[in-house]
Amino acid sequence: MGRNRLEVFSDGVLAIIITIMVLEIKVPHGESISDLKPLIPVFLSYVLSFIYLGIYWNNHHHMFHTFHRVTGPILWSNLHLLFWLSLIPFATGWMGENNFSAMPSAIYGVILLMAAIAYWMLQLFIIRSQVLVNHES
């Protein structure tokens, strides 16, 4: 499998994750600006998560241009990363709905930590695959 197919799949998953997050922001029933006030924590958690996902998307894009052949470990570690990133909408919504209280924020932090570990693993497998390719040449 070429890296382009995996990169397109990953881009699609990230686009769906962002779409799910924005759909969690419920439209207020009133028509005045003051009706938006309860949505401030939800919106702030969305912005935070959007930035995190944007950073992952950008870094993922650049990293995927450093190699050409997808190995099994790269494929599975990429899915591992996407799994943790796919949990961000849940944690974002829970944290925003509960005004950044301790437990939802802690769960959000754990998900971000696990995504970081998954990204590190993906990076490690890409580096290892390149070392093997260079030794075979």
A tleap script that builds the chain and sets N, CA, C and O, in Angstrom:
source leaprc.protein.ff14SB
mol = sequence {
  NMET GLY ARG ASN ARG LEU GLU VAL PHE SER
  ASP GLY VAL LEU ALA ILE ILE ILE THR ILE
  MET VAL LEU GLU ILE LYS VAL PRO HIE GLY
  GLU SER ILE SER ASP LEU LYS PRO LEU ILE
  PRO VAL PHE LEU SER TYR VAL LEU SER PHE
  ILE TYR LEU GLY ILE TYR TRP ASN ASN HIE
  HIE HIE MET PHE HIE THR PHE HIE ARG VAL
  THR GLY PRO ILE LEU TRP SER ASN LEU HIE
  LEU LEU PHE TRP LEU SER LEU ILE PRO PHE
  ALA THR GLY TRP MET GLY GLU ASN ASN PHE
  SER ALA MET PRO SER ALA ILE TYR GLY VAL
  ILE LEU LEU MET ALA ALA ILE ALA TYR TRP
  MET LEU GLN LEU PHE ILE ILE ARG SER GLN
  VAL LEU VAL ASN HIE GLU CSER
}
set mol.1.N position { 0.854 -1.176 0.000 }
set mol.1.CA position { 0.000 0.000 0.000 }
set mol.1.C position { 0.895 1.231 0.000 }
set mol.1.O position { 1.894 1.289 0.717 }
set mol.2.N position { 0.527 2.201 -0.803 }
set mol.2.CA position { 1.249 3.465 -0.833 }
set mol.2.C position { 0.795 4.389 0.282 }
set mol.2.O position { -0.297 4.233 0.828 }
set mol.3.N position { 1.630 5.336 0.609 }
set mol.3.CA position { 1.308 6.243 1.713 }
set mol.3.C position { 0.130 7.158 1.385 }
set mol.3.O position { -0.571 7.607 2.291 }
set mol.4.N position { -0.098 7.444 0.085 }
set mol.4.CA position { -1.188 8.354 -0.281 }
set mol.4.C position { -2.549 7.831 0.149 }
set mol.4.O position { -3.395 8.586 0.628 }
set mol.5.N position { -2.749 6.539 -0.025 }
set mol.5.CA position { -4.031 5.945 0.369 }
set mol.5.C position { -4.255 6.077 1.872 }
set mol.5.O position { -5.354 6.411 2.313 }
set mol.6.N position { -3.224 5.816 2.645 }
set mol.6.CA position { -3.325 5.930 4.106 }
set mol.6.C position { -3.502 7.378 4.530 }
set mol.6.O position { -4.243 7.668 5.469 }
set mol.7.N position { -2.826 8.285 3.843 }
set mol.7.CA position { -2.951 9.709 4.180 }
set mol.7.C position { -4.363 10.222 3.878 }
set mol.7.O position { -4.921 10.981 4.670 }
set mol.8.N position { -4.939 9.823 2.758 }
set mol.8.CA position { -6.305 10.234 2.404 }
set mol.8.C position { -7.307 9.673 3.412 }
set mol.8.O position { -8.224 10.375 3.838 }
set mol.9.N position { -7.130 8.415 3.788 }
set mol.9.CA position { -8.004 7.820 4.799 }
set mol.9.C position { -7.923 8.609 6.108 }
set mol.9.O position { -8.947 8.937 6.708 }
set mol.10.N position { -6.709 8.908 6.540 }
set mol.10.CA position { -6.513 9.650 7.790 }
set mol.10.C position { -7.123 11.039 7.707 }
set mol.10.O position { -7.749 11.498 8.662 }
set mol.11.N position { -6.947 11.714 6.574 }
set mol.11.CA position { -7.552 13.036 6.390 }
set mol.11.C position { -9.075 12.960 6.502 }
set mol.11.O position { -9.706 13.828 7.105 }
set mol.12.N position { -9.654 11.917 5.917 }
set mol.12.CA position { -11.105 11.746 5.994 }
set mol.12.C position { -11.586 11.523 7.410 }
set mol.12.O position { -12.598 12.088 7.826 }
set mol.13.N position { -10.862 10.698 8.155 }
set mol.13.CA position { -11.235 10.443 9.550 }
set mol.13.C position { -11.146 11.737 10.356 }
set mol.13.O position { -12.042 12.036 11.145 }
set mol.14.N position { -10.077 12.506 10.166 }
set mol.14.CA position { -9.945 13.767 10.899 }
set mol.14.C position { -11.050 14.755 10.516 }
set mol.14.O position { -11.548 15.484 11.373 }
set mol.15.N position { -11.433 14.783 9.253 }
set mol.15.CA position { -12.530 15.664 8.826 }
set mol.15.C position { -13.841 15.263 9.503 }
set mol.15.O position { -14.616 16.124 9.919 }
set mol.16.N position { -14.084 13.975 9.610 }
set mol.16.CA position { -15.293 13.491 10.278 }
set mol.16.C position { -15.256 13.839 11.762 }
set mol.16.O position { -16.275 14.231 12.331 }
set mol.17.N position { -14.095 13.700 12.390 }
set mol.17.CA position { -13.958 14.029 13.818 }
set mol.17.C position { -14.299 15.493 14.050 }
set mol.17.O position { -15.035 15.817 14.983 }
set mol.18.N position { -13.776 16.375 13.218 }
set mol.18.CA position { -14.059 17.806 13.372 }
set mol.18.C position { -15.536 18.085 13.119 }
set mol.18.O position { -16.142 18.905 13.809 }
set mol.19.N position { -16.111 17.410 12.138 }
set mol.19.CA position { -17.542 17.605 11.857 }
set mol.19.C position { -18.396 17.172 13.043 }
set mol.19.O position { -19.339 17.866 13.421 }
set mol.20.N position { -18.066 16.035 13.623 }
set mol.20.CA position { -18.811 15.568 14.802 }
set mol.20.C position { -18.706 16.577 15.929 }
set mol.20.O position { -19.688 16.853 16.617 }
set mol.21.N position { -17.509 17.132 16.120 }
set mol.21.CA position { -17.322 18.103 17.208 }
set mol.21.C position { -18.198 19.333 17.013 }
set mol.21.O position { -18.847 19.783 17.957 }
set mol.22.N position { -18.225 19.876 15.814 }
set mol.22.CA position { -19.000 21.106 15.595 }
set mol.22.C position { -20.497 20.827 15.682 }
set mol.22.O position { -21.265 21.704 16.079 }
set mol.23.N position { -20.922 19.617 15.315 }
set mol.23.CA position { -22.344 19.293 15.415 }
set mol.23.C position { -22.809 19.139 16.856 }
set mol.23.O position { -24.007 19.184 17.135 }
set mol.24.N position { -21.855 18.956 17.778 }
set mol.24.CA position { -22.192 18.864 19.196 }
set mol.24.C position { -22.539 20.225 19.803 }
set mol.24.O position { -23.098 20.288 20.898 }
set mol.25.N position { -22.214 21.303 19.107 }
set mol.25.CA position { -22.555 22.639 19.596 }
set mol.25.C position { -24.020 22.883 19.227 }
set mol.25.O position { -24.351 23.088 18.059 }
set mol.26.N position { -24.870 22.859 20.218 }
set mol.26.CA position { -26.307 22.981 19.980 }
set mol.26.C position { -26.718 24.433 19.807 }
set mol.26.O position { -26.216 25.319 20.499 }
set mol.27.N position { -27.618 24.664 18.895 }
set mol.27.CA position { -28.133 26.004 18.634 }
set mol.27.C position { -29.056 26.417 19.786 }
set mol.27.O position { -29.925 25.642 20.184 }
set mol.28.N position { -28.877 27.634 20.325 }
set mol.28.CA position { -29.751 28.065 21.428 }
set mol.28.C position { -31.179 28.294 20.933 }
set mol.28.O position { -31.410 28.538 19.749 }
set mol.29.N position { -32.120 28.212 21.857 }
set mol.29.CA position { -33.530 28.384 21.493 }
set mol.29.C position { -33.949 29.843 21.421 }
set mol.29.O position { -34.974 30.155 20.815 }
set mol.30.N position { -33.195 30.729 22.014 }
set mol.30.CA position { -33.527 32.152 21.980 }
set mol.30.C position { -32.886 32.841 20.797 }
set mol.30.O position { -32.136 32.245 20.023 }
set mol.31.N position { -33.208 34.123 20.682 }
set mol.31.CA position { -32.683 34.889 19.550 }
set mol.31.C position { -31.786 36.041 19.966 }
set mol.31.O position { -31.331 36.801 19.111 }
set mol.32.N position { -31.522 36.189 21.245 }
set mol.32.CA position { -30.663 37.287 21.686 }
set mol.32.C position { -29.237 36.789 21.925 }
set mol.32.O position { -28.988 35.593 22.074 }
set mol.33.N position { -28.331 37.731 21.954 }
set mol.33.CA position { -26.925 37.418 22.200 }
set mol.33.C position { -26.749 36.745 23.559 }
set mol.33.O position { -25.895 35.871 23.715 }
set mol.34.N position { -27.543 37.143 24.530 }
set mol.34.CA position { -27.411 36.559 25.872 }
set mol.34.C position { -27.735 35.061 25.888 }
set mol.34.O position { -27.306 34.346 26.793 }
set mol.35.N position { -28.482 34.590 24.902 }
set mol.35.CA position { -28.788 33.158 24.804 }
set mol.35.C position { -27.549 32.327 24.431 }
set mol.35.O position { -27.543 31.105 24.581 }
set mol.36.N position { -26.522 32.998 23.952 }
set mol.36.CA position { -25.281 32.308 23.594 }
set mol.36.C position { -24.359 32.096 24.791 }
set mol.36.O position { -23.436 31.284 24.727 }
set mol.37.N position { -24.605 32.822 25.884 }
set mol.37.CA position { -23.709 32.764 27.046 }
set mol.37.C position { -23.485 31.336 27.569 }
set mol.37.O position { -22.343 30.983 27.864 }
set mol.38.N position { -24.527 30.504 27.695 }
set mol.38.CA position { -24.284 29.136 28.176 }
set mol.38.C position { -23.397 28.300 27.241 }
set mol.38.O position { -22.848 27.275 27.647 }
set mol.39.N position { -23.262 28.749 25.984 }
set mol.39.CA position { -22.454 27.998 25.020 }
set mol.39.C position { -20.968 28.359 25.069 }
set mol.39.O position { -20.165 27.736 24.375 }
set mol.40.N position { -20.594 29.339 25.864 }
set mol.40.CA position { -19.198 29.773 25.897 }
set mol.40.C position { -18.251 28.626 26.260 }
set mol.40.O position { -17.265 28.430 25.549 }
set mol.41.N position { -18.496 27.849 27.339 }
set mol.41.CA position { -17.571 26.742 27.631 }
set mol.41.C position { -17.537 25.683 26.529 }
set mol.41.O position { -16.483 25.115 26.242 }
set mol.42.N position { -18.679 25.424 25.920 }
set mol.42.CA position { -18.747 24.444 24.833 }
set mol.42.C position { -17.927 24.941 23.640 }
set mol.42.O position { -17.176 24.182 23.029 }
set mol.43.N position { -18.083 26.214 23.326 }
set mol.43.CA position { -17.338 26.792 22.208 }
set mol.43.C position { -15.837 26.818 22.493 }
set mol.43.O position { -15.036 26.509 21.611 }
set mol.44.N position { -15.452 27.181 23.706 }
set mol.44.CA position { -14.037 27.218 24.064 }
set mol.44.C position { -13.406 25.825 24.004 }
set mol.44.O position { -12.275 25.674 23.544 }
set mol.45.N position { -14.132 24.816 24.466 }
set mol.45.CA position { -13.594 23.456 24.379 }
set mol.45.C position { -13.486 23.017 22.916 }
set mol.45.O position { -12.556 22.296 22.557 }
set mol.46.N position { -14.424 23.444 22.073 }
set mol.46.CA position { -14.354 23.153 20.644 }
set mol.46.C position { -13.115 23.800 20.023 }
set mol.46.O position { -12.389 23.156 19.265 }
set mol.47.N position { -12.880 25.061 20.343 }
set mol.47.CA position { -11.714 25.766 19.796 }
set mol.47.C position { -10.424 25.063 20.207 }
set mol.47.O position { -9.538 24.851 19.379 }
set mol.48.N position { -10.319 24.702 21.481 }
set mol.48.CA position { -9.134 24.003 21.979 }
set mol.48.C position { -8.916 22.696 21.213 }
set mol.48.O position { -7.804 22.407 20.771 }
set mol.49.N position { -9.976 21.916 21.063 }
set mol.49.CA position { -9.858 20.631 20.375 }
set mol.49.C position { -9.588 20.810 18.884 }
set mol.49.O position { -8.848 20.024 18.294 }
set mol.50.N position { -10.172 21.824 18.277 }
set mol.50.CA position { -9.931 22.105 16.866 }
set mol.50.C position { -8.455 22.412 16.646 }
set mol.50.O position { -7.858 21.948 15.674 }
set mol.51.N position { -7.868 23.193 17.547 }
set mol.51.CA position { -6.439 23.520 17.439 }
set mol.51.C position { -5.597 22.259 17.587 }
set mol.51.O position { -4.671 22.036 16.806 }
set mol.52.N position { -5.914 21.426 18.592 }
set mol.52.CA position { -5.177 20.167 18.763 }
set mol.52.C position { -5.256 19.306 17.504 }
set mol.52.O position { -4.239 18.804 17.025 }
set mol.53.N position { -6.450 19.140 16.979 }
set mol.53.CA position { -6.620 18.310 15.787 }
set mol.53.C position { -5.907 18.926 14.584 }
set mol.53.O position { -5.348 18.209 13.754 }
set mol.54.N position { -5.928 20.240 14.493 }
set mol.54.CA position { -5.213 20.921 13.415 }
set mol.54.C position { -3.718 20.684 13.489 }
set mol.54.O position { -3.066 20.482 12.465 }
set mol.55.N position { -3.173 20.707 14.696 }
set mol.55.CA position { -1.749 20.434 14.883 }
set mol.55.C position { -1.434 18.998 14.471 }
set mol.55.O position { -0.460 18.749 13.761 }
set mol.56.N position { -2.262 18.057 14.918 }
set mol.56.CA position { -2.038 16.658 14.527 }
set mol.56.C position { -2.142 16.482 13.015 }
set mol.56.O position { -1.318 15.788 12.418 }
set mol.57.N position { -3.137 17.097 12.391 }
set mol.57.CA position { -3.319 16.968 10.945 }
set mol.57.C position { -2.106 17.520 10.204 }
set mol.57.O position { -1.596 16.890 9.277 }
set mol.58.N position { -1.651 18.693 10.614 }
set mol.58.CA position { -0.513 19.330 9.966 }
set mol.58.C position { 0.754 18.480 10.116 }
set mol.58.O position { 1.453 18.227 9.135 }
set mol.59.N position { 1.046 18.044 11.336 }
set mol.59.CA position { 2.239 17.231 11.571 }
set mol.59.C position { 2.153 15.880 10.857 }
set mol.59.O position { 3.139 15.392 10.306 }
set mol.60.N position { 0.961 15.289 10.877 }
set mol.60.CA position { 0.734 14.008 10.201 }
set mol.60.C position { 1.005 14.159 8.707 }
set mol.60.O position { 1.668 13.313 8.107 }
set mol.61.N position { 0.502 15.219 8.115 }
set mol.61.CA position { 0.698 15.494 6.689 }
set mol.61.C position { 2.189 15.580 6.354 }
set mol.61.O position { 2.661 14.941 5.414 }
set mol.62.N position { 2.918 16.370 7.127 }
set mol.62.CA position { 4.351 16.536 6.857 }
set mol.62.C position { 5.128 15.239 7.104 }
set mol.62.O position { 6.047 14.912 6.354 }
set mol.63.N position { 4.761 14.509 8.148 }
set mol.63.CA position { 5.455 13.259 8.446 }
set mol.63.C position { 5.230 12.229 7.336 }
set mol.63.O position { 6.130 11.452 7.013 }
set mol.64.N position { 4.034 12.225 6.759 }
set mol.64.CA position { 3.735 11.238 5.726 }
set mol.64.C position { 4.462 11.520 4.412 }
set mol.64.O position { 4.425 10.694 3.500 }
set mol.65.N position { 5.109 12.654 4.306 }
set mol.65.CA position { 5.896 12.949 3.111 }
set mol.65.C position { 7.372 12.601 3.313 }
set mol.65.O position { 8.222 12.982 2.509 }
set mol.66.N position { 7.667 11.873 4.396 }
set mol.66.CA position { 9.050 11.473 4.664 }
set mol.66.C position { 9.321 10.023 4.288 }
set mol.66.O position { 10.459 9.564 4.386 }
set mol.67.N position { 8.298 9.298 3.862 }
set mol.67.CA position { 8.483 7.896 3.499 }
set mol.67.C position { 7.570 7.554 2.339 }
set mol.67.O position { 6.678 8.327 1.989 }
set mol.68.N position { 7.799 6.374 1.734 }
set mol.68.CA position { 7.024 5.980 0.547 }
set mol.68.C position { 6.275 4.665 0.712 }
set mol.68.O position { 5.216 4.476 0.114 }
set mol.69.N position { 6.812 3.756 1.517 }
set mol.69.CA position { 6.197 2.425 1.650 }
set mol.69.C position { 5.537 2.279 3.014 }
set mol.69.O position { 6.159 2.550 4.041 }
set mol.70.N position { 4.292 1.854 3.025 }
set mol.70.CA position { 3.567 1.628 4.273 }
set mol.70.C position { 3.788 0.184 4.709 }
set mol.70.O position { 3.547 -0.754 3.949 }
set mol.71.N position { 4.249 0.026 5.936 }
set mol.71.CA position { 4.439 -1.305 6.510 }
set mol.71.C position { 3.272 -1.609 7.446 }
set mol.71.O position { 2.479 -0.726 7.774 }
set mol.72.N position { 3.178 -2.847 7.863 }
set mol.72.CA position { 2.128 -3.231 8.810 }
set mol.72.C position { 2.162 -2.406 10.090 }
set mol.72.O position { 1.124 -1.895 10.512 }
set mol.73.N position { 3.332 -2.261 10.724 }
set mol.73.CA position { 3.380 -1.448 11.946 }
set mol.73.C position { 2.963 0.009 11.729 }
set mol.73.O position { 2.352 0.613 12.611 }
set mol.74.N position { 3.287 0.578 10.563 }
set mol.74.CA position { 2.853 1.946 10.269 }
set mol.74.C position { 1.336 1.988 10.152 }
set mol.74.O position { 0.691 2.878 10.706 }
set mol.75.N position { 0.772 1.038 9.439 }
set mol.75.CA position { -0.682 0.983 9.259 }
set mol.75.C position { -1.397 0.884 10.604 }
set mol.75.O position { -2.331 1.641 10.868 }
set mol.76.N position { -0.961 -0.047 11.456 }
set mol.76.CA position { -1.637 -0.253 12.736 }
set mol.76.C position { -1.391 0.894 13.713 }
set mol.76.O position { -2.286 1.258 14.476 }
set mol.77.N position { -0.200 1.460 13.696 }
set mol.77.CA position { 0.046 2.581 14.604 }
set mol.77.C position { -0.722 3.822 14.163 }
set mol.77.O position { -1.104 4.642 14.998 }
set mol.78.N position { -0.951 3.970 12.855 }
set mol.78.CA position { -1.777 5.078 12.378 }
set mol.78.C position { -3.225 4.894 12.842 }
set mol.78.O position { -3.869 5.854 13.264 }
set mol.79.N position { -3.732 3.670 12.764 }
set mol.79.CA position { -5.084 3.397 13.269 }
set mol.79.C position { -5.167 3.628 14.776 }
set mol.79.O position { -6.179 4.111 15.282 }
set mol.80.N position { -4.107 3.285 15.479 }
set mol.80.CA position { -4.043 3.527 16.930 }
set mol.80.C position { -4.170 5.027 17.216 }
set mol.80.O position { -4.916 5.434 18.107 }
set mol.81.N position { -3.436 5.843 16.456 }
set mol.81.CA position { -3.538 7.298 16.603 }
set mol.81.C position { -4.958 7.783 16.295 }
set mol.81.O position { -5.519 8.578 17.049 }
set mol.82.N position { -5.529 7.312 15.206 }
set mol.82.CA position { -6.880 7.749 14.830 }
set mol.82.C position { -7.917 7.334 15.875 }
set mol.82.O position { -8.894 8.049 16.097 }
set mol.83.N position { -7.709 6.187 16.514 }
set mol.83.CA position { -8.613 5.768 17.583 }
set mol.83.C position { -8.653 6.816 18.685 }
set mol.83.O position { -9.729 7.264 19.082 }
set mol.84.N position { -7.479 7.208 19.181 }
set mol.84.CA position { -7.445 8.179 20.284 }
set mol.84.C position { -7.969 9.540 19.839 }
set mol.84.O position { -8.656 10.220 20.602 }
set mol.85.N position { -7.649 9.942 18.605 }
set mol.85.CA position { -8.163 11.224 18.120 }
set mol.85.C position { -9.686 11.184 17.975 }
set mol.85.O position { -10.354 12.202 18.152 }
set mol.86.N position { -10.233 10.012 17.652 }
set mol.86.CA position { -11.686 9.902 17.484 }
set mol.86.C position { -12.437 10.055 18.806 }
set mol.86.O position { -13.644 10.293 18.800 }
set mol.87.N position { -11.749 9.924 19.931 }
set mol.87.CA position { -12.381 10.116 21.236 }
set mol.87.C position { -12.414 11.589 21.662 }
set mol.87.O position { -13.080 11.941 22.636 }
set mol.88.N position { -11.706 12.432 20.943 }
set mol.88.CA position { -11.667 13.855 21.307 }
set mol.88.C position { -13.046 14.511 21.270 }
set mol.88.O position { -13.338 15.300 22.169 }
set mol.89.N position { -13.915 14.241 20.293 }
set mol.89.CA position { -15.241 14.878 20.335 }
set mol.89.C position { -16.032 14.545 21.598 }
set mol.89.O position { -16.701 15.415 22.156 }
set mol.90.N position { -15.962 13.297 22.051 }
set mol.90.CA position { -16.655 12.915 23.282 }
set mol.90.C position { -16.128 13.722 24.461 }
set mol.90.O position { -16.901 14.331 25.201 }
set mol.91.N position { -14.813 13.725 24.632 }
set mol.91.CA position { -14.216 14.434 25.765 }
set mol.91.C position { -14.437 15.936 25.656 }
set mol.91.O position { -14.639 16.611 26.665 }
set mol.92.N position { -14.400 16.460 24.438 }
set mol.92.CA position { -14.634 17.889 24.220 }
set mol.92.C position { -16.044 18.269 24.652 }
set mol.92.O position { -16.240 19.250 25.369 }
set mol.93.N position { -17.019 17.488 24.211 }
set mol.93.CA position { -18.407 17.763 24.580 }
set mol.93.C position { -18.652 17.650 26.069 }
set mol.93.O position { -19.327 18.493 26.661 }
set mol.94.N position { -18.103 16.606 26.676 }
set mol.94.CA position { -18.287 16.392 28.116 }
set mol.94.C position { -17.649 17.516 28.912 }
set mol.94.O position { -18.231 18.012 29.877 }
set mol.95.N position { -16.461 17.912 28.510 }
set mol.95.CA position { -15.753 18.971 29.213 }
set mol.95.C position { -16.486 20.305 29.057 }
set mol.95.O position { -16.638 21.043 30.030 }
set mol.96.N position { -16.936 20.615 27.851 }
set mol.96.CA position { -17.646 21.873 27.607 }
set mol.96.C position { -18.984 21.946 28.321 }
set mol.96.O position { -19.353 22.996 28.846 }
set mol.97.N position { -19.713 20.838 28.345 }
set mol.97.CA position { -21.029 20.806 29.000 }
set mol.97.C position { -20.929 20.918 30.518 }
set mol.97.O position { -21.896 21.298 31.179 }
set mol.98.N position { -19.772 20.592 31.065 }
set mol.98.CA position { -19.599 20.606 32.519 }
set mol.98.C position { -18.616 21.674 32.987 }
set mol.98.O position { -17.999 21.556 34.046 }
set mol.99.N position { -18.485 22.731 32.164 }
set mol.99.CA position { -17.687 23.909 32.519 }
set mol.99.C position { -16.271 23.561 32.974 }
set mol.99.O position { -15.772 24.111 33.955 }
set mol.100.N position { -15.638 22.650 32.257 }
set mol.100.CA position { -14.241 22.283 32.515 }
set mol.100.C position { -14.023 21.731 33.925 }
set mol.100.O position { -12.982 21.977 34.535 }
set mol.101.N position { -14.992 20.994 34.437 }
set mol.101.CA position { -14.843 20.409 35.773 }
set mol.101.C position { -13.750 19.333 35.746 }
set mol.101.O position { -13.283 18.924 34.683 }
set mol.102.N position { -13.358 18.888 36.943 }
set mol.102.CA position { -12.152 18.065 37.109 }
set mol.102.C position { -12.170 16.758 36.312 }
set mol.102.O position { -11.237 16.502 35.551 }
set mol.103.N position { -13.189 15.938 36.463 }
set mol.103.CA position { -13.161 14.615 35.830 }
set mol.103.C position { -13.211 14.696 34.297 }
set mol.103.O position { -12.398 14.049 33.637 }
set mol.104.N position { -14.133 15.465 33.710 }
set mol.104.CA position { -14.099 15.561 32.242 }
set mol.104.C position { -12.778 16.124 31.717 }
set mol.104.O position { -12.283 15.682 30.680 }
set mol.105.N position { -12.210 17.090 32.426 }
set mol.105.CA position { -10.926 17.666 31.993 }
set mol.105.C position { -9.801 16.644 32.118 }
set mol.105.O position { -8.910 16.590 31.271 }
set mol.106.N position { -9.843 15.832 33.179 }
set mol.106.CA position { -8.829 14.790 33.353 }
set mol.106.C position { -8.933 13.746 32.245 }
set mol.106.O position { -7.916 13.315 31.701 }
set mol.107.N position { -10.143 13.342 31.911 }
set mol.107.CA position { -10.340 12.368 30.825 }
set mol.107.C position { -9.848 12.956 29.506 }
set mol.107.O position { -9.206 12.267 28.713 }
set mol.108.N position { -10.149 14.223 29.278 }
set mol.108.CA position { -9.663 14.927 28.084 }
set mol.108.C position { -8.135 14.866 28.041 }
set mol.108.O position { -7.548 14.576 26.999 }
set mol.109.N position { -7.499 15.139 29.177 }
set mol.109.CA position { -6.043 15.088 29.261 }
set mol.109.C position { -5.487 13.703 28.993 }
set mol.109.O position { -4.465 13.562 28.321 }
set mol.110.N position { -6.153 12.673 29.515 }
set mol.110.CA position { -5.705 11.291 29.281 }
set mol.110.C position { -5.803 10.953 27.792 }
set mol.110.O position { -4.901 10.328 27.235 }
set mol.111.N position { -6.886 11.362 27.158 }
set mol.111.CA position { -7.047 11.101 25.717 }
set mol.111.C position { -5.958 11.816 24.928 }
set mol.111.O position { -5.397 11.243 23.994 }
set mol.112.N position { -5.650 13.067 25.292 }
set mol.112.CA position { -4.577 13.785 24.609 }
set mol.112.C position { -3.223 13.119 24.838 }
set mol.112.O position { -2.403 13.046 23.923 }
set mol.113.N position { -2.989 12.633 26.055 }
set mol.113.CA position { -1.740 11.928 26.345 }
set mol.113.C position { -1.632 10.652 25.509 }
set mol.113.O position { -0.578 10.364 24.942 }
set mol.114.N position { -2.717 9.898 25.437 }
set mol.114.CA position { -2.703 8.659 24.663 }
set mol.114.C position { -2.514 8.941 23.164 }
set mol.114.O position { -1.843 8.180 22.467 }
set mol.115.N position { -3.105 10.033 22.678 }
set mol.115.CA position { -2.897 10.422 21.276 }
set mol.115.C position { -1.433 10.786 21.038 }
set mol.115.O position { -0.867 10.448 19.999 }
set mol.116.N position { -0.825 11.470 21.995 }
set mol.116.CA position { 0.591 11.835 21.864 }
set mol.116.C position { 1.469 10.589 21.839 }
set mol.116.O position { 2.410 10.507 21.048 }
set mol.117.N position { 1.170 9.625 22.695 }
set mol.117.CA position { 1.931 8.372 22.714 }
set mol.117.C position { 1.739 7.630 21.391 }
set mol.117.O position { 2.697 7.089 20.838 }
set mol.118.N position { 0.515 7.604 20.886 }
set mol.118.CA position { 0.236 6.930 19.606 }
set mol.118.C position { 0.975 7.620 18.461 }
set mol.118.O position { 1.486 6.950 17.564 }
set mol.119.N position { 1.036 8.936 18.484 }
set mol.119.CA position { 1.759 9.673 17.445 }
set mol.119.C position { 3.249 9.346 17.519 }
set mol.119.O position { 3.897 9.139 16.493 }
set mol.120.N position { 3.785 9.302 18.733 }
set mol.120.CA position { 5.197 8.963 18.930 }
set mol.120.C position { 5.482 7.565 18.388 }
set mol.120.O position { 6.503 7.341 17.738 }
set mol.121.N position { 4.574 6.628 18.659 }
set mol.121.CA position { 4.753 5.260 18.159 }
set mol.121.C position { 4.732 5.238 16.626 }
set mol.121.O position { 5.549 4.558 16.006 }
set mol.122.N position { 3.807 5.975 16.019 }
set mol.122.CA position { 3.742 6.056 14.561 }
set mol.122.C position { 5.053 6.613 14.006 }
set mol.122.O position { 5.599 6.089 13.035 }
set mol.123.N position { 5.536 7.650 14.615 }
set mol.123.CA position { 6.794 8.253 14.198 }
set mol.123.C position { 7.942 7.245 14.314 }
set mol.123.O position { 8.779 7.144 13.417 }
set mol.124.N position { 7.974 6.514 15.404 }
set mol.124.CA position { 9.008 5.506 15.631 }
set mol.124.C position { 8.972 4.419 14.552 }
set mol.124.O position { 10.016 4.020 14.034 }
set mol.125.N position { 7.772 3.942 14.217 }
set mol.125.CA position { 7.656 2.902 13.196 }
set mol.125.C position { 8.037 3.418 11.807 }
set mol.125.O position { 8.582 2.674 10.992 }
set mol.126.N position { 7.749 4.687 11.543 }
set mol.126.CA position { 8.168 5.263 10.258 }
set mol.126.C position { 9.688 5.342 10.194 }
set mol.126.O position { 10.286 4.994 9.176 }
set mol.127.N position { 10.311 5.793 11.269 }
set mol.127.CA position { 11.780 5.865 11.304 }
set mol.127.C position { 12.382 4.474 11.135 }
set mol.127.O position { 13.319 4.291 10.357 }
set mol.128.N position { 11.847 3.494 11.861 }
set mol.128.CA position { 12.364 2.125 11.754 }
set mol.128.C position { 12.217 1.576 10.337 }
set mol.128.O position { 13.107 0.883 9.845 }
set mol.129.N position { 11.094 1.883 9.679 }
set mol.129.CA position { 10.902 1.374 8.317 }
set mol.129.C position { 11.915 1.991 7.366 }
set mol.129.O position { 12.353 1.339 6.418 }
set mol.130.N position { 12.287 3.227 7.606 }
set mol.130.CA position { 13.271 3.882 6.747 }
set mol.130.C position { 14.670 3.329 6.976 }
set mol.130.O position { 15.455 3.210 6.036 }
set mol.131.N position { 14.982 2.993 8.220 }
set mol.131.CA position { 16.273 2.392 8.524 }
set mol.131.C position { 16.388 1.048 7.810 }
set mol.131.O position { 17.433 0.726 7.245 }
set mol.132.N position { 15.307 0.265 7.837 }
set mol.132.CA position { 15.311 -1.036 7.155 }
set mol.132.C position { 15.463 -0.864 5.647 }
set mol.132.O position { 16.195 -1.624 5.014 }
set mol.133.N position { 14.788 0.114 5.067 }
set mol.133.CA position { 14.870 0.354 3.628 }
set mol.133.C position { 16.293 0.755 3.259 }
set mol.133.O position { 16.821 0.296 2.246 }
set mol.134.N position { 16.921 1.606 4.070 }
set mol.134.CA position { 18.277 2.050 3.786 }
set mol.134.C position { 19.294 0.916 3.918 }
set mol.134.O position { 20.283 0.891 3.186 }
set mol.135.N position { 19.065 -0.020 4.839 }
set mol.135.CA position { 19.962 -1.164 4.975 }
set mol.135.C position { 19.794 -2.164 3.831 }
set mol.135.O position { 20.743 -2.851 3.455 }
set mol.136.N position { 18.580 -2.239 3.283 }
set mol.136.CA position { 18.329 -3.161 2.169 }
set mol.136.C position { 18.921 -2.642 0.870 }
set mol.136.O position { 19.216 -3.425 -0.032 }
set mol.137.N position { 19.098 -1.325 0.766 }
set mol.137.CA position { 19.603 -0.720 -0.477 }
set mol.137.C position { 21.075 -0.945 -0.688 }
set mol.137.O position { 21.632 -0.493 -1.689 }
savepdb mol mol.pdb
quit
